[in-house]
Amino acid sequence: MNSYRKFKFATQCVHAGEKPDPVFGAHTTPIFQTSTFIFDSVEQGASRFAEEEDGYVYTRIPPNTPTHAVLSEKFAALEGGEAGQTFASGMAAITAVALTALKKGDHLVSTDVVYGCTYSLFSEILPGLGIDVTFVDTTDAENVRKVLRPETKMVFLETPANPTLNVCDIRMISGLAKAQGAICVVDNTFSTPYFQKPLLLGADISLSSCTKYIGGHADLLGGIIVCDKAFLKNLAKVAGYTGGTMGLHEAWLCIRGLKTLHIRMERHAENALKVANFLESHPAVEWVRYPGLSSHPQHEIAKKQMSGYGGMLSFGVKDGIDAGSKLMNSVRLCSLAVSLGATDTLIQHPASMTHACVPKEVRGKVGITDGLVRLSIGIEDPEDIIADLKQALEKI
């Protein structure tokens, strides 16, 4: 176990997983730009392929490269878990977890409000493999209890959810899953381990899209999961066989991004609360969803399991989609773009963008209305973000 795990979060962000380069003494972790590795002997190569000896064999096969290994170890320390594995994207990570945990005849229970592509994977791809999927409102744990059955092998939570910011009780639902013999998986992308640690709340697996806050600068794609070593051993086979390997440069950028995660998340959250308060008081805004507001339906659950509320919020403007479109076309500082977790503020329309692949009737049922606007609050001066939204709101 890395000795830096005894230190606090900020110190782990900087130091966990990092090791002095034994050859040249490089200060920062190098990019090991290689596709393969040289063995000392035939016997060593055979031992590594047989998993009898730790070491690197080929960049597609976990642990991939020493660069990937540093990222995995650092992130596992931040999540409070045993081990990590990197992937080419958040969706590659979710897919690998599903293919590792589930087989034909198994049952998956999922939060009904999830990222659009997660919904499509669960509703279109997994059923084709003979895996039954049930979407439920996980803001009420009783809904989960009602749909659990002997075939249920995995419960998938996204909390806070994209884009409605719904929050569910990780500890309670993890307990229900375990009692049924299922694993509980949490998409922790919105919170990051800085504000929420699903594994310490009872979840079996925590996963994140590195594309967002982990990289932090909107310049890479990546995904990562943290779990126990037993699950990782099985997951590593799926990761190697399916080939969703994170790029070397992306792994290095994530290592660098994590070193400032704690600082960035504090500013994202500080700004988001100020923006949420502004929007909630604006006459043109019908409603605001931010876990840090007392008006949020699950604010008490959020207070219980989160140390901060992140940089994501959603809101609805009066007069619906037409007014929302005018607002988004009128911003000057905020960028009209999908994704999230960048240093700059992003605004987008989920119903026609990130969640367009979700059928309209399903969107309406779970609260992804045509009038919903999603904001990823950046680390700019909050007064400038608010001024930009104010001038745009005045135009509707």
C-alpha positions as CSV (number, residue, x, y, z in Angstrom):
1,M,0.0,0.0,0.0
2,N,1.3,3.4,-1.0
3,S,2.7,5.2,2.1
4,Y,1.0,8.5,1.0
5,R,-2.4,7.0,1.9
6,K,-1.9,8.1,5.5
7,F,-1.8,11.8,4.4
8,K,-4.7,14.1,3.7
9,F,-6.5,14.4,0.4
10,A,-4.5,17.4,-1.0
11,T,-1.2,15.7,-0.3
12,Q,-2.4,12.5,-1.9
13,C,-3.4,14.5,-5.0
14,V,0.2,15.7,-5.4
15,H,2.2,12.7,-4.2
16,A,0.2,9.4,-4.2
17,G,1.4,6.9,-6.7
18,E,4.4,9.0,-7.7
19,K,7.9,7.4,-7.5
20,P,11.3,8.8,-8.3
21,D,12.5,7.6,-11.7
22,P,15.2,4.9,-10.9
23,V,17.2,5.5,-14.0
24,F,17.3,9.3,-14.7
25,G,15.7,10.7,-11.5
26,A,13.0,12.5,-13.4
27,H,11.0,14.7,-11.1
28,T,7.6,14.1,-12.8
29,T,6.2,10.8,-14.0
30,P,7.5,10.2,-17.5
31,I,5.3,9.2,-20.5
32,F,6.4,5.6,-21.3
33,Q,5.8,5.9,-25.0
34,T,6.0,2.2,-25.8
35,S,3.7,-0.5,-27.1
36,T,5.6,-3.4,-25.7
37,F,8.2,-4.4,-23.0
38,I,11.4,-6.4,-23.1
39,F,11.7,-9.5,-20.9
40,D,14.8,-10.6,-19.2
41,S,14.1,-14.2,-20.3
42,V,11.6,-16.5,-21.9
43,E,10.8,-17.7,-18.4
44,Q,10.0,-14.2,-17.2
45,G,7.8,-13.5,-20.2
46,A,5.9,-16.7,-19.6
47,S,5.5,-15.9,-15.9
48,R,4.0,-12.4,-16.6
49,F,1.6,-13.7,-19.2
50,A,0.5,-16.4,-16.7
51,E,0.0,-13.7,-14.1
52,E,2.5,-15.5,-11.8
53,E,4.8,-12.4,-11.8
54,D,3.9,-8.7,-11.7
55,G,5.1,-6.6,-14.5
56,Y,4.4,-5.1,-17.9
57,V,3.9,-7.1,-21.0
58,Y,2.0,-5.0,-23.6
59,T,0.4,-1.6,-23.4
60,R,-3.1,-2.9,-24.1
61,I,-2.9,-5.4,-21.2
62,P,-3.3,-4.1,-17.6
63,P,-1.4,-2.7,-15.8
64,N,-0.7,-1.1,-19.3
65,T,2.4,1.0,-18.6
66,P,4.2,2.6,-15.6
67,T,2.4,5.9,-16.5
68,H,-1.0,4.3,-16.3
69,A,0.0,2.5,-13.1
70,V,0.8,5.8,-11.4
71,L,-2.6,7.2,-12.3
72,S,-4.4,4.1,-11.1
73,E,-2.6,4.1,-7.8
74,K,-3.1,7.8,-7.2
75,F,-6.8,7.6,-8.0
76,A,-7.3,4.5,-5.9
77,A,-5.8,6.3,-2.9
78,L,-8.1,9.3,-3.5
79,E,-11.2,7.1,-3.6
80,G,-10.1,5.0,-0.6
81,G,-10.1,1.8,-2.6
82,E,-7.7,-1.1,-3.2
83,A,-6.9,-0.8,-6.9
84,G,-7.7,1.1,-10.0
85,Q,-7.9,0.6,-13.8
86,T,-7.8,3.2,-16.5
87,F,-9.8,3.3,-19.8
88,A,-10.1,5.2,-23.0
89,S,-13.3,6.9,-21.9
90,G,-15.9,6.9,-19.2
91,M,-18.2,4.8,-21.4
92,A,-15.3,2.3,-21.9
93,A,-15.1,2.0,-18.1
94,I,-18.8,1.5,-17.6
95,T,-18.9,-1.1,-20.5
96,A,-16.0,-3.0,-19.0
97,V,-17.6,-3.1,-15.5
98,A,-20.9,-4.3,-17.0
99,L,-19.3,-7.1,-19.1
100,T,-17.3,-8.2,-16.1
101,A,-20.2,-8.3,-13.6
102,L,-23.0,-9.4,-15.8
103,K,-23.8,-12.4,-18.1
104,K,-26.8,-13.7,-20.0
105,G,-29.8,-14.1,-17.7
106,D,-28.6,-11.6,-15.2
107,H,-30.5,-8.5,-14.1
108,L,-29.2,-4.9,-13.7
109,V,-31.0,-2.2,-11.8
110,S,-30.0,1.4,-12.8
111,T,-30.8,4.9,-11.8
112,D,-33.4,6.2,-14.2
113,V,-31.6,9.5,-14.8
114,V,-28.1,8.7,-16.2
115,Y,-25.9,10.1,-18.9
116,G,-27.4,9.6,-22.3
117,C,-24.9,7.1,-23.6
118,T,-25.1,5.1,-20.4
119,Y,-28.9,4.9,-20.9
120,S,-28.3,3.7,-24.5
121,L,-25.8,1.1,-23.4
122,F,-28.1,-0.3,-20.8
123,S,-31.3,0.0,-22.8
124,E,-30.0,-1.1,-26.3
125,I,-26.7,-3.1,-26.0
126,L,-27.0,-5.1,-22.8
127,P,-30.5,-6.5,-23.6
128,G,-29.1,-7.8,-26.8
129,L,-26.6,-9.8,-24.7
130,G,-29.5,-11.4,-22.7
131,I,-29.1,-9.0,-19.7
132,D,-32.4,-7.6,-18.3
133,V,-32.3,-4.0,-17.2
134,T,-34.7,-2.1,-15.0
135,F,-34.5,1.7,-14.6
136,V,-35.9,3.1,-11.3
137,D,-36.0,6.4,-9.5
138,T,-33.2,5.7,-7.0
139,T,-33.9,8.9,-5.0
140,D,-36.2,6.6,-3.1
141,A,-34.4,3.5,-1.9
142,E,-37.7,1.7,-1.6
143,N,-38.0,1.7,-5.4
144,V,-34.8,-0.2,-5.6
145,R,-35.9,-2.8,-3.0
146,K,-39.1,-3.5,-4.9
147,V,-37.3,-4.4,-8.2
148,L,-34.5,-6.5,-6.7
149,R,-34.7,-10.2,-7.5
150,P,-32.5,-13.3,-7.4
151,E,-31.1,-12.6,-10.8
152,T,-30.0,-9.1,-9.9
153,K,-26.2,-8.9,-10.0
154,M,-25.6,-5.2,-10.2
155,V,-27.1,-1.9,-9.1
156,F,-25.8,1.1,-10.9
157,L,-26.2,4.6,-9.4
158,E,-25.4,7.9,-10.8
159,T,-25.4,10.5,-8.0
160,P,-25.7,13.4,-8.5
161,A,-27.4,12.5,-11.7
162,N,-26.8,14.0,-15.1
163,P,-28.6,16.4,-15.8
164,T,-31.3,16.7,-13.1
165,L,-28.8,16.6,-10.2
166,N,-31.0,14.0,-8.4
167,V,-29.2,12.5,-5.4
168,C,-29.6,9.0,-4.0
169,D,-28.6,7.4,-0.7
170,I,-25.5,5.4,-1.6
171,R,-25.1,3.7,1.8
172,M,-28.7,2.5,2.0
173,I,-28.9,1.3,-1.6
174,S,-25.5,-0.4,-1.3
175,G,-26.8,-2.3,1.7
176,L,-29.9,-3.4,-0.3
177,A,-27.7,-4.6,-3.1
178,K,-25.3,-6.6,-0.9
179,A,-28.2,-8.2,0.9
180,Q,-29.4,-9.5,-2.5
181,G,-25.9,-10.6,-3.5
182,A,-25.4,-7.9,-6.1
183,I,-22.6,-5.3,-6.4
184,C,-23.3,-1.6,-6.2
185,V,-21.5,0.6,-8.8
186,V,-21.5,4.4,-8.5
187,D,-20.8,6.9,-11.3
188,N,-19.0,9.5,-9.2
189,T,-18.1,11.9,-12.1
190,F,-20.1,14.9,-10.9
191,S,-18.7,14.8,-7.3
192,T,-15.2,13.4,-7.8
193,P,-13.6,11.7,-4.7
194,Y,-12.9,15.2,-3.3
195,F,-16.6,15.7,-2.4
196,Q,-17.9,12.1,-2.3
197,K,-16.3,8.7,-1.7
198,P,-18.8,5.9,-2.7
199,L,-16.5,3.1,-1.5
200,L,-16.5,4.4,2.0
201,L,-20.3,4.6,1.9
202,G,-20.5,0.9,1.0
203,A,-20.4,0.8,-2.8
204,D,-18.2,-1.9,-4.4
205,I,-17.1,0.1,-7.4
206,S,-16.6,3.8,-8.0
207,L,-16.1,5.0,-11.5
208,S,-15.5,8.4,-13.2
209,S,-15.1,9.9,-16.6
210,C,-11.6,11.4,-16.5
211,T,-12.8,13.6,-19.4
212,K,-14.4,15.8,-16.9
213,Y,-13.0,17.0,-13.6
214,I,-10.1,14.5,-13.4
215,G,-8.4,15.9,-16.4
216,G,-10.1,19.2,-15.7
217,H,-9.2,21.1,-18.8
218,A,-11.4,19.8,-21.6
219,D,-8.5,18.4,-23.5
220,L,-8.7,14.6,-23.1
221,L,-10.9,11.5,-23.0
222,G,-10.6,8.9,-20.3
223,G,-12.3,6.8,-17.7
224,I,-11.2,5.1,-14.5
225,I,-12.6,2.7,-11.9
226,V,-11.6,1.8,-8.4
227,C,-12.6,-1.5,-6.8
228,D,-11.1,-4.4,-4.8
229,K,-8.4,-6.5,-6.2
230,A,-10.6,-9.5,-6.7
231,F,-12.9,-7.7,-9.1
232,L,-10.0,-6.0,-10.7
233,K,-8.4,-9.3,-11.6
234,N,-11.5,-10.2,-13.6
235,L,-12.0,-6.7,-15.0
236,A,-8.4,-6.7,-16.3
237,K,-9.2,-9.6,-18.6
238,V,-12.1,-7.7,-20.1
239,A,-10.1,-4.5,-20.4
240,G,-7.3,-6.3,-22.2
241,Y,-9.6,-8.3,-24.5
242,T,-11.9,-5.4,-25.5
243,G,-9.0,-2.9,-25.9
244,G,-10.4,0.3,-24.4
245,T,-7.0,1.4,-23.4
246,M,-6.4,4.9,-22.2
247,G,-3.8,6.8,-24.3
248,L,-0.4,7.4,-22.8
249,H,-0.6,11.2,-23.1
250,E,-4.1,11.2,-21.7
251,A,-2.9,9.2,-18.7
252,W,-0.1,11.7,-18.1
253,L,-2.5,14.6,-18.4
254,C,-4.8,13.0,-15.8
255,I,-1.9,12.6,-13.4
256,R,-1.2,16.3,-13.8
257,G,-4.8,17.2,-13.6
258,L,-5.2,15.4,-10.3
259,K,-2.5,17.4,-8.7
260,T,-4.8,20.4,-8.7
261,L,-8.2,18.6,-8.3
262,H,-8.7,19.7,-4.7
263,I,-8.1,23.4,-5.5
264,R,-10.3,23.4,-8.7
265,M,-13.2,21.5,-7.0
266,E,-13.3,24.1,-4.2
267,R,-13.6,26.9,-6.7
268,H,-16.1,25.1,-8.9
269,A,-18.3,24.5,-5.9
270,E,-17.9,28.0,-4.4
271,N,-18.9,29.5,-7.8
272,A,-21.7,27.1,-8.4
273,L,-23.4,28.0,-5.1
274,K,-23.2,31.7,-5.9
275,V,-24.6,31.1,-9.4
276,A,-27.4,28.8,-8.0
277,N,-28.4,31.5,-5.5
278,F,-28.5,34.1,-8.2
279,L,-30.6,32.0,-10.6
280,E,-33.0,31.0,-7.8
281,S,-33.7,34.7,-7.1
282,H,-34.1,35.7,-10.8
283,P,-37.7,36.3,-11.9
284,A,-37.2,34.6,-15.3
285,V,-36.0,31.3,-13.7
286,E,-38.7,28.8,-12.8
287,W,-36.6,26.4,-10.8
288,V,-33.0,25.5,-9.9
289,R,-31.5,22.2,-9.0
290,Y,-28.2,22.3,-7.0
291,P,-27.5,19.8,-4.2
292,G,-26.1,22.7,-2.0
293,L,-29.4,24.6,-2.0
294,S,-31.9,23.9,0.8
295,S,-34.6,23.8,-1.9
296,H,-33.1,20.7,-3.5
297,P,-35.4,17.7,-2.9
298,Q,-32.5,15.5,-1.6
299,H,-30.5,18.2,0.1
300,E,-30.4,16.3,3.4
301,I,-29.1,13.1,1.7
302,A,-26.4,15.2,-0.1
303,K,-25.4,16.8,3.3
304,K,-25.0,13.3,4.7
305,Q,-22.8,11.8,2.1
306,M,-21.1,14.7,0.3
307,S,-18.5,17.1,1.8
308,G,-19.3,19.6,-0.9
309,Y,-21.8,19.9,-3.8
310,G,-19.7,20.3,-6.9
311,G,-19.8,22.6,-9.9
312,M,-22.9,21.2,-11.7
313,L,-26.4,22.7,-11.7
314,S,-29.5,22.7,-13.8
315,F,-32.4,25.1,-14.1
316,G,-35.5,25.9,-16.0
317,V,-36.6,29.2,-17.5
318,K,-40.1,30.4,-17.8
319,D,-41.6,30.0,-21.3
320,G,-39.7,26.8,-21.8
321,I,-37.4,25.8,-24.7
322,D,-37.8,28.9,-26.7
323,A,-36.6,31.1,-23.9
324,G,-33.9,28.6,-23.0
325,S,-32.6,28.6,-26.6
326,K,-32.5,32.4,-26.6
327,L,-30.7,32.4,-23.3
328,M,-28.0,30.0,-24.5
329,N,-27.6,31.9,-27.8
330,S,-27.1,35.1,-25.8
331,V,-24.3,34.2,-23.5
332,R,-20.9,35.7,-24.1
333,L,-18.6,34.4,-21.4
334,C,-20.2,30.9,-21.0
335,S,-19.4,28.5,-23.8
336,L,-22.2,26.6,-25.5
337,A,-20.7,23.1,-25.4
338,V,-21.4,19.7,-24.0
339,S,-19.3,17.8,-21.5
340,L,-18.4,19.3,-18.1
341,G,-15.7,19.9,-15.5
342,A,-13.7,22.3,-17.6
343,T,-12.0,25.4,-16.1
344,D,-14.5,27.6,-18.1
345,T,-18.2,27.6,-17.7
346,L,-20.2,25.5,-20.1
347,I,-23.9,25.7,-20.9
348,Q,-25.9,23.2,-22.9
349,H,-29.4,21.8,-23.6
350,P,-29.6,18.1,-22.6
351,A,-32.8,17.3,-24.4
352,S,-31.3,18.1,-27.8
353,M,-27.7,17.4,-27.0
354,T,-26.2,15.0,-24.3
355,H,-29.5,13.2,-23.8
356,A,-31.0,13.4,-27.3
357,C,-30.5,9.6,-27.6
358,V,-33.0,9.1,-24.7
359,P,-36.5,8.8,-26.0
360,K,-38.6,11.9,-25.5
361,E,-41.2,10.1,-23.4
362,V,-38.5,8.7,-21.1
363,R,-36.9,12.2,-20.8
364,G,-40.2,13.7,-19.8
365,K,-40.9,10.9,-17.2
366,V,-37.6,11.4,-15.4
367,G,-37.6,15.2,-15.5
368,I,-35.3,15.9,-18.4
369,T,-37.7,18.5,-19.8
370,D,-37.2,20.5,-23.0
371,G,-36.8,23.6,-20.9
372,L,-34.0,22.2,-18.7
373,V,-30.6,24.0,-19.1
374,R,-27.5,22.5,-17.7
375,L,-24.5,24.5,-16.4
376,S,-21.0,23.3,-15.7
377,I,-19.6,26.2,-13.6
378,G,-16.0,27.0,-14.2
379,I,-13.3,28.6,-12.1
380,E,-13.7,32.2,-13.4
381,D,-14.6,35.1,-11.2
382,P,-18.2,34.3,-10.1
383,E,-19.3,37.9,-10.6
384,D,-18.4,37.6,-14.3
385,I,-20.3,34.3,-14.7
386,I,-23.4,35.9,-13.0
387,A,-23.1,39.0,-15.1
388,D,-23.1,37.0,-18.3
389,L,-26.1,35.0,-17.3
390,K,-27.9,38.1,-16.1
391,Q,-27.5,39.9,-19.5
392,A,-28.6,36.7,-21.3
393,L,-31.7,36.3,-19.2
394,E,-32.6,39.9,-19.9
395,K,-32.9,39.1,-23.5
396,I,-35.7,36.5,-23.1
